[in-house]
Amino acid sequence: MVLRSLLQRLSYLCLGISLLALCSCGQPLLQSTAPSPAIAQSPSASAQASAQPTYPKQITVKELAQRIEAGDESYWLIDVRTKEEVAIATIPTSTHIPIAEITDGSAIERLLAEQEGRQIILHCYSGVRSRRAQKHLTGAGIATTDLKGGIKAWRKQIDPSLPKKLLP
């Protein structure tokens, strides 16, 4: 348990270092947010990774709607949009954790504590930010699934009663 905690903290440190590696124009100097190869290849890290369930990289809005309708509680839908966007419209059962809290690492402990073995499904407006959040969380050792097309696809295919203008 102590080793796992140390490895998680080391992953957060690696994530933080990669976030600091930005040039003044905001473009990343490093392309990867994954832990260093030495950490990723350690026996305890690979044992921890193999203990994690694997999930599909993406889920469609129709698949999510079926799960919501069926009362499925085996997932945790995370909305990574801004609070202004969330005020306009939300997908039922979603929890708001802004992408800024994921990319700066401040949401990692909360996600680990509250995941409770559930599949984490990320969504944003169209899928760009949720895929970026997915990369950060994968680098921190957290398996996630992206909602293909985000709330924009949800409005188009599932709930046309949502406002047409979903961005502030």
C-alpha angles and dihedrals in degrees: 000000000000091000090051091051091049092049091050091050090048089052089052089050091051089048090050092049092051090050090052090053095086124125120230091265090062095249116131118253089197121048099201130067092184120115116266116281091251090059095040092052098047113118094237092049092050091047089052091048092050090051090057114091116243121234133187113270091235140022126195124237089244091055090049092047090054090051092049092047091049091053091242109176097180093099138060114214111210120195108206096185125112121276089250091058092045089054089061099052142336139195112244115265094018124140119209116234109156117229089239089066090050096047094045090049096238093117096050097089091046091051092049092047097046101035091088093186093305125138109253112224115190126203140173134162099300107348104271098103094037090055089049090050089047090057092051093048092046087054088054091051097257116132114220142171125221122224103233111236095003124224090331090066090041090057093046099045107023114019115022089170089079114101115276090227105063096165123074 
